[in-house]
Amino acid sequence: MNKSQWENNEEIKIFREYLRIPSVHPNVDYTACVEFLKRQAADLELPVDVVLAGLNPVVVIKWLGKQPELPSIVLNSHMDVVPVFPDKWTHEPFNADLDDEGRIFGRGSQDMKSVATQYLGAIRSLKANGHQPKRTVILTFVPDEEGGVTQGMANLIKSDYFRKLNVGFSFDEGISSEDETYDVFYAERTVWHLRLKISGTAGHGSLLLRNTAGQKLNYVLNKLMEFRESQVKRLEEDSNMDIGDVTTVNLTQLHGGVQSNVVPPLLEAVFDIRVAITEDLDALEKRIRDWCTEAGDGIELVFEWKEPYVAPTRIDASNPYWLAFKKALDELGVTTRQRVFPGATDSRFLRSFGIPALGFSPINNTPILLHDHNEYLRADTYLRGIEIYKKVIAAVANV
């Protein structure tokens, strides 16, 4: 296909329309997203609900199955996108520009408005061919996934409304692959955001005071960086591992001090820690607390975000949804790679309620540009993704 053919393709038009809605943090206004999705539901002749998850709306579209008493299949996506730095983009981030190579530029093109409209495109095609699934298929479009700790799905899943959906399995976002393979994510690391409040001796900057906050920070920071380096070495020494298989530690914020010649009584350091699924959470926390004790009295640990361990989704013969999903991809001749997601998605909330979930974005041979400048997705990759979803949605919904 050439540029004019892509521009006139109805599925591409729908995708680009969604990309043009600036549902960007902070202070997202979801009104335009909700109206867009309600129009999509009407076009598909499917019922739609708009419910609240916290303060913001969730759009729910239902495709009734032949046996609606069976557990349903959820196709989840989030409506919000991360902020942009417009001066770093070669295309306006909310214009959904299509270039001569077929690249569609826009915030959300990979993360993850493409997945949302690919779900819709797959269902549109299946319905046009007279297909009706055995299980009810439910599309959930949630808010606030990118906004921190108050995710829409975290609120939705606790509601009576969600419980009545009788969910048995869920799809959600993955990450693009830079080679021929497609990545499938069956688990996620545990997210910790840890603040250390370090108190110490204060005084004049010309003295060699003992037990200062800076000395204690230096000790704990060295220990955490040594642990970080051990994870780097694990990656370097085992080519079968990737970033999702190890624990990452990053110093993300430092606060303290009043001026250059005053030793401060308090310093604060914030760390983003993503704990590998093979790590003992209690043991790791104890190690960090022990390092703080060794550094000296006066260090307070505050977990600003401390998620519990969530068991991975089984990817073996015990999971019939996985078997159907994998068989469908095998029949398409698609090569997959099973991975632990390096970041965090709504799948972890579903897994925490015992619902098996897979992260999968049908994007390959594409640079990973989520949260990056000049985020784009090729039109041919997008349309191929609809064909892949047609196959896997039908397969899983007929388990």
VEXDREN-2710 file (C-alpha; in Angstrom, 1 decimal):
% VEXDREN-2710
k/r/px/py/pz
1/MET/0.0/0.0/0.0
2/ASN/1.1/3.6/-0.5
3/LYS/0.4/6.7/1.5
4/SER/-2.9/7.6/-0.2
5/GLN/-4.2/4.0/0.3
6/TRP/-3.3/4.1/4.0
7/GLU/-4.9/7.5/4.4
8/ASN/-8.2/6.2/2.9
9/ASN/-8.2/2.9/4.9
10/GLU/-11.1/3.1/7.4
11/GLU/-9.2/1.3/10.2
12/ILE/-6.2/3.7/9.8
13/LYS/-8.7/6.6/9.9
14/ILE/-10.2/5.4/13.2
15/PHE/-6.7/4.9/14.7
16/ARG/-5.6/8.4/13.7
17/GLU/-8.8/9.9/15.0
18/TYR/-8.1/8.4/18.5
19/LEU/-4.5/9.5/18.4
20/ARG/-5.6/13.1/17.9
21/ILE/-7.4/13.2/21.2
22/PRO/-4.9/14.8/23.7
23/SER/-5.7/12.6/26.7
24/VAL/-2.4/13.6/28.2
25/HIS/-1.3/14.0/31.8
26/PRO/-1.5/15.9/34.0
27/ASN/-5.2/16.7/34.5
28/VAL/-6.6/14.5/31.7
29/ASP/-10.0/15.4/30.3
30/TYR/-11.5/12.0/29.2
31/THR/-14.7/13.5/27.6
32/ALA/-13.5/13.2/24.0
33/CYS/-12.2/9.7/24.5
34/VAL/-15.5/8.6/26.0
35/GLU/-17.5/10.1/23.1
36/PHE/-15.2/8.6/20.5
37/LEU/-15.5/5.1/22.1
38/LYS/-19.3/5.4/22.4
39/ARG/-19.4/6.1/18.6
40/GLN/-17.3/3.1/18.0
41/ALA/-19.7/0.9/20.0
42/ALA/-22.6/2.3/18.1
43/ASP/-20.9/1.5/14.8
44/LEU/-20.3/-2.0/16.0
45/GLU/-23.9/-2.2/17.3
46/LEU/-22.6/-3.3/20.7
47/PRO/-23.9/-2.1/24.1
48/VAL/-21.7/0.4/26.0
49/ASP/-21.5/1.3/29.7
50/VAL/-19.7/4.3/31.2
51/VAL/-18.8/3.7/34.9
52/LEU/-16.6/5.5/37.3
53/ALA/-13.3/4.1/38.6
54/GLY/-12.4/6.6/41.3
55/LEU/-13.1/10.1/39.8
56/ASN/-12.7/9.2/36.2
57/PRO/-14.7/7.2/33.6
58/VAL/-14.2/3.6/32.4
59/VAL/-15.8/2.8/29.0
60/VAL/-17.0/-0.8/28.8
61/ILE/-18.2/-2.4/25.5
62/LYS/-19.7/-5.9/25.5
63/TRP/-19.8/-8.4/22.7
64/LEU/-22.2/-11.1/23.9
65/GLY/-21.1/-14.7/23.6
66/LYS/-23.2/-17.8/22.7
67/GLN/-22.7/-19.1/26.2
68/PRO/-22.7/-15.9/28.3
69/GLU/-22.7/-17.9/31.5
70/LEU/-19.1/-18.8/30.9
71/PRO/-16.3/-16.6/32.3
72/SER/-15.7/-13.7/30.0
73/ILE/-12.7/-12.4/28.1
74/VAL/-11.4/-8.9/28.8
75/LEU/-9.6/-6.8/26.2
76/ASN/-8.1/-4.0/28.3
77/SER/-6.5/-0.7/27.3
78/HIS/-5.9/2.7/28.8
79/MET/-7.1/6.0/27.4
80/ASP/-4.4/8.2/28.9
81/VAL/-1.0/9.0/27.6
82/VAL/2.2/10.4/29.1
83/PRO/3.3/14.1/28.7
84/VAL/5.2/15.3/25.7
85/PHE/8.0/17.7/25.0
86/PRO/6.8/19.2/21.7
87/ASP/10.2/20.8/20.9
88/LYS/11.7/17.3/20.8
89/TRP/9.2/16.0/18.2
90/THR/9.6/16.4/14.4
91/HIS/5.8/16.0/14.1
92/GLU/3.1/17.5/16.2
93/PRO/2.5/14.8/18.9
94/PHE/-1.3/15.0/18.5
95/ASN/-1.7/15.4/14.8
96/ALA/-1.3/11.7/13.9
97/ASP/0.8/12.6/10.9
98/LEU/1.3/9.9/8.3
99/ASP/4.6/10.1/6.3
100/ASP/5.5/8.6/2.9
101/GLU/7.0/5.6/4.6
102/GLY/3.7/4.8/6.3
103/ARG/4.8/5.9/9.8
104/ILE/2.0/7.3/11.9
105/PHE/3.4/9.7/14.5
106/GLY/1.6/10.4/17.7
107/ARG/1.7/10.1/21.5
108/GLY/0.0/6.8/22.2
109/SER/0.7/5.2/18.9
110/GLN/2.5/2.4/20.7
111/ASP/1.4/3.0/24.2
112/MET/-1.4/2.1/23.8
113/LYS/-4.1/3.6/21.7
114/SER/-3.1/1.4/18.8
115/VAL/-4.0/-1.7/20.8
116/ALA/-7.4/-0.3/21.7
117/THR/-8.5/0.4/18.1
118/GLN/-6.9/-2.8/16.9
119/TYR/-9.3/-4.6/19.3
120/LEU/-12.2/-2.7/17.7
121/GLY/-11.0/-3.4/14.2
122/ALA/-10.6/-7.1/14.9
123/ILE/-14.2/-7.3/16.3
124/ARG/-15.5/-5.3/13.4
125/SER/-14.1/-7.8/11.0
126/LEU/-15.2/-10.9/12.9
127/LYS/-18.7/-9.6/13.2
128/ALA/-18.8/-8.7/9.5
129/ASN/-17.9/-12.4/8.8
130/GLY/-20.8/-13.6/11.0
131/HIS/-18.7/-14.8/13.9
132/GLN/-20.0/-14.9/17.4
133/PRO/-17.7/-16.1/20.2
134/LYS/-18.6/-18.7/22.7
135/ARG/-17.6/-16.4/25.6
136/THR/-18.6/-12.8/26.0
137/VAL/-15.8/-10.5/25.0
138/ILE/-15.6/-7.3/27.1
139/LEU/-13.5/-4.3/26.1
140/THR/-12.5/-2.0/29.0
141/PHE/-11.0/1.4/28.3
142/VAL/-9.6/2.7/31.6
143/PRO/-8.2/6.0/32.8
144/ASP/-5.1/6.9/34.7
145/GLU/-2.8/4.0/34.0
146/GLU/0.0/6.4/33.3
147/GLY/-0.8/8.7/36.3
148/GLY/0.9/7.0/39.2
149/VAL/-0.7/5.0/42.0
150/THR/-4.4/5.8/41.4
151/GLN/-5.0/3.7/38.3
152/GLY/-8.5/3.2/36.9
153/MET/-8.2/-0.6/36.8
154/ALA/-7.1/-0.7/40.4
155/ASN/-10.4/0.9/41.4
156/LEU/-12.5/-0.9/38.8
157/ILE/-11.5/-4.4/39.8
158/LYS/-12.7/-3.8/43.3
159/SER/-16.2/-2.9/42.3
160/ASP/-19.4/-4.9/42.2
161/TYR/-19.7/-3.9/38.6
162/PHE/-16.5/-5.7/37.7
163/ARG/-17.3/-8.7/39.8
164/LYS/-20.5/-9.2/37.8
165/LEU/-18.5/-9.3/34.6
166/ASN/-17.3/-12.8/35.6
167/VAL/-13.9/-12.3/34.0
168/GLY/-11.9/-15.5/33.3
169/PHE/-9.0/-14.1/31.2
170/SER/-7.5/-10.7/30.1
171/PHE/-5.4/-9.2/27.4
172/ASP/-3.5/-6.0/27.9
173/GLU/-0.6/-4.1/26.5
174/GLY/2.9/-5.4/25.8
175/ILE/5.9/-3.7/24.2
176/SER/7.0/-3.5/20.6
177/SER/9.8/-5.9/19.5
178/GLU/12.7/-4.7/17.5
179/ASP/13.1/-8.0/15.6
180/GLU/10.8/-10.5/13.9
181/THR/9.5/-12.0/17.1
182/TYR/6.5/-10.9/19.1
183/ASP/6.9/-10.5/22.8
184/VAL/4.3/-12.0/25.2
185/PHE/4.4/-10.9/28.8
186/TYR/3.1/-13.3/31.5
187/ALA/4.3/-11.6/34.7
188/GLU/5.5/-8.3/36.1
189/ARG/8.1/-7.3/38.6
190/THR/7.0/-5.9/42.0
191/VAL/7.1/-2.1/42.2
192/TRP/8.6/-0.3/45.2
193/HIS/9.2/3.4/45.5
194/LEU/11.3/3.8/48.6
195/ARG/12.1/7.1/50.4
196/LEU/15.0/7.2/52.9
197/LYS/14.8/10.1/55.4
198/ILE/18.3/10.4/56.8
199/SER/18.9/12.4/59.9
200/GLY/22.4/13.4/61.1
201/THR/24.6/15.8/62.9
202/ALA/24.2/19.4/61.6
203/GLY/26.7/22.2/61.8
204/HIS/29.3/24.3/60.0
205/GLY/30.5/23.1/56.6
206/SER/34.2/23.7/57.6
207/LEU/34.1/21.0/60.3
208/LEU/34.6/17.2/60.2
209/LEU/31.4/16.3/62.1
210/ARG/30.6/12.7/62.9
211/ASN/27.4/10.9/62.0
212/THR/26.3/13.3/59.4
213/ALA/23.3/12.6/57.1
214/GLY/25.7/12.7/54.1
215/GLN/27.9/9.9/55.6
216/LYS/24.9/7.7/56.2
217/LEU/23.5/8.4/52.7
218/ASN/26.9/7.5/51.2
219/TYR/27.0/4.2/53.1
220/VAL/23.4/3.1/52.1
221/LEU/23.8/4.4/48.5
222/ASN/27.0/2.4/48.1
223/LYS/25.2/-0.8/49.3
224/LEU/22.3/-0.2/46.9
225/MET/24.6/0.5/44.0
226/GLU/26.6/-2.6/44.7
227/PHE/23.4/-4.6/44.6
228/ARG/22.5/-2.8/41.4
229/GLU/25.8/-3.8/39.9
230/SER/25.2/-7.4/40.8
231/GLN/22.1/-7.3/38.7
232/VAL/24.0/-5.7/35.8
233/LYS/26.5/-8.5/35.9
234/ARG/23.7/-11.1/35.9
235/LEU/22.4/-9.6/32.6
236/GLU/25.9/-9.5/31.1
237/GLU/26.7/-13.1/32.0
238/ASP/23.5/-14.7/30.8
239/SER/22.4/-13.9/27.3
240/ASN/19.0/-15.7/28.0
241/MET/18.0/-13.0/30.5
242/ASP/16.6/-9.6/29.9
243/ILE/15.8/-6.6/32.0
244/GLY/12.5/-8.1/33.3
245/ASP/14.4/-11.0/34.9
246/VAL/16.5/-8.9/37.3
247/THR/15.9/-6.4/40.0
248/THR/16.5/-2.8/39.0
249/VAL/17.5/0.0/41.5
250/ASN/17.6/3.6/40.5
251/LEU/18.2/6.7/42.6
252/THR/15.5/9.1/41.2
253/GLN/15.4/12.0/43.7
254/LEU/17.6/13.8/46.2
255/HIS/16.5/16.5/48.6
256/GLY/18.1/18.4/51.5
257/GLY/20.3/21.2/52.6
258/VAL/19.8/25.0/52.8
259/GLN/23.1/26.4/51.6
260/SER/26.6/25.3/50.7
261/ASN/28.3/26.0/54.0
262/VAL/25.8/24.3/56.3
263/VAL/25.8/20.6/57.0
264/PRO/22.1/19.6/56.9
265/PRO/20.3/17.8/59.6
266/LEU/18.2/15.9/57.1
267/LEU/18.7/14.4/53.6
268/GLU/16.1/12.5/51.6
269/ALA/16.7/10.0/48.8
270/VAL/14.1/8.3/46.7
271/PHE/14.7/5.0/44.9
272/ASP/12.6/3.3/42.2
273/ILE/13.0/-0.5/42.7
274/ARG/11.5/-3.1/40.5
275/VAL/11.9/-6.5/42.2
276/ALA/12.3/-9.6/40.1
277/ILE/9.7/-12.3/40.5
278/THR/12.5/-14.7/41.7
279/GLU/13.5/-12.3/44.5
280/ASP/12.4/-12.9/48.1
281/LEU/10.6/-9.6/48.9
282/ASP/10.9/-10.0/52.7
283/ALA/14.6/-10.9/52.5
284/LEU/15.3/-7.9/50.2
285/GLU/13.6/-5.5/52.5
286/LYS/15.5/-6.9/55.5
287/ARG/18.8/-6.4/53.6
288/ILE/17.9/-2.7/53.0
289/ARG/16.9/-2.2/56.6
290/ASP/20.1/-3.8/57.8
291/TRP/22.2/-1.5/55.6
292/CYS/20.4/1.5/57.2
293/THR/21.1/0.2/60.7
294/GLU/24.8/-0.3/59.8
295/ALA/24.9/3.3/58.5
296/GLY/23.9/4.5/61.9
297/ASP/20.7/5.6/63.8
298/GLY/18.3/8.1/62.3
299/ILE/17.3/6.6/59.0
300/GLU/13.6/6.2/58.4
301/LEU/12.3/4.0/55.5
302/VAL/9.1/5.2/53.9
303/PHE/7.5/3.1/51.2
304/GLU/5.7/5.6/49.0
305/TRP/4.6/2.7/46.8
306/LYS/4.9/-0.9/47.9
307/GLU/3.1/-3.5/45.9
308/PRO/2.8/-7.1/47.0
309/TYR/4.1/-10.1/45.1
310/VAL/1.7/-11.1/42.3
311/ALA/2.0/-14.6/40.9
312/PRO/2.7/-14.9/37.2
313/THR/0.1/-16.2/34.7
314/ARG/0.8/-19.8/33.9
315/ILE/2.0/-20.4/30.4
316/ASP/1.7/-24.2/30.3
317/ALA/-0.8/-26.9/29.8
318/SER/-2.7/-26.0/32.9
319/ASN/-3.9/-22.8/31.3
320/PRO/-6.3/-23.4/28.4
321/TYR/-6.4/-19.7/27.5
322/TRP/-2.7/-19.8/27.0
323/LEU/-2.9/-22.9/24.9
324/ALA/-5.5/-21.4/22.6
325/PHE/-3.5/-18.1/22.3
326/LYS/-0.3/-19.9/21.5
327/LYS/-1.9/-22.2/19.0
328/ALA/-3.5/-19.3/17.2
329/LEU/-0.1/-17.5/16.9
330/ASP/1.6/-20.7/15.8
331/GLU/-1.0/-21.2/13.0
332/LEU/-0.2/-17.7/11.8
333/GLY/3.4/-18.6/11.7
334/VAL/4.2/-16.0/14.4
335/THR/7.3/-16.5/16.5
336/THR/6.9/-15.5/20.2
337/ARG/9.1/-14.8/23.1
338/GLN/7.8/-15.2/26.6
339/ARG/9.0/-12.5/29.0
340/VAL/8.5/-10.7/32.3
341/PHE/7.2/-7.2/31.7
342/PRO/10.0/-4.7/32.7
343/GLY/7.5/-1.9/33.7
344/ALA/4.0/-2.1/35.2
345/THR/0.6/-2.5/33.5
346/ASP/-3.0/-3.1/34.5
347/SER/-2.4/-6.8/34.2
348/ARG/-0.9/-7.0/37.6
349/PHE/-4.2/-5.9/39.2
350/LEU/-6.1/-8.7/37.3
351/ARG/-3.5/-11.3/38.3
352/SER/-3.8/-10.2/41.9
353/PHE/-7.4/-11.2/41.8
354/GLY/-6.5/-14.6/40.3
355/ILE/-7.4/-13.7/36.7
356/PRO/-4.8/-14.9/34.2
357/ALA/-3.6/-12.1/32.0
358/LEU/-1.2/-11.7/29.1
359/GLY/0.5/-8.5/27.9
360/PHE/0.6/-8.5/24.1
361/SER/1.0/-5.6/21.6
362/PRO/1.2/-7.1/18.0
363/ILE/4.2/-4.8/17.1
364/ASN/7.4/-6.2/15.7
365/ASN/10.4/-4.9/13.7
366/THR/9.7/-1.5/15.4
367/PRO/11.9/0.7/17.7
368/ILE/10.6/0.8/21.3
369/LEU/9.3/4.3/21.6
370/LEU/6.7/4.3/24.4
371/HIS/7.2/7.4/26.5
372/ASP/9.8/8.6/23.9
373/HIS/9.9/11.5/21.5
374/ASN/8.6/10.9/18.0
375/GLU/6.6/7.8/19.0
376/TYR/5.2/6.1/15.9
377/LEU/3.8/2.9/14.5
378/ARG/3.8/1.9/10.8
379/ALA/0.5/1.6/9.1
380/ASP/1.3/-1.9/7.7
381/THR/2.3/-3.1/11.2
382/TYR/-1.0/-1.7/12.6
383/LEU/-3.1/-3.5/10.0
384/ARG/-1.2/-6.7/10.5
385/GLY/-2.0/-6.4/14.2
386/ILE/-5.7/-6.4/13.5
387/GLU/-5.4/-9.6/11.6
388/ILE/-3.4/-11.2/14.5
389/TYR/-6.0/-10.0/17.0
390/LYS/-8.8/-11.5/14.9
391/LYS/-7.1/-14.9/15.2
392/VAL/-6.2/-14.8/18.9
393/ILE/-9.4/-13.1/20.2
394/ALA/-11.6/-15.7/18.4
395/ALA/-9.4/-18.5/19.7
396/VAL/-9.3/-17.5/23.3
397/ALA/-13.0/-16.5/23.4
398/ASN/-13.9/-20.0/22.1
399/VAL/-12.0/-21.9/24.8
END
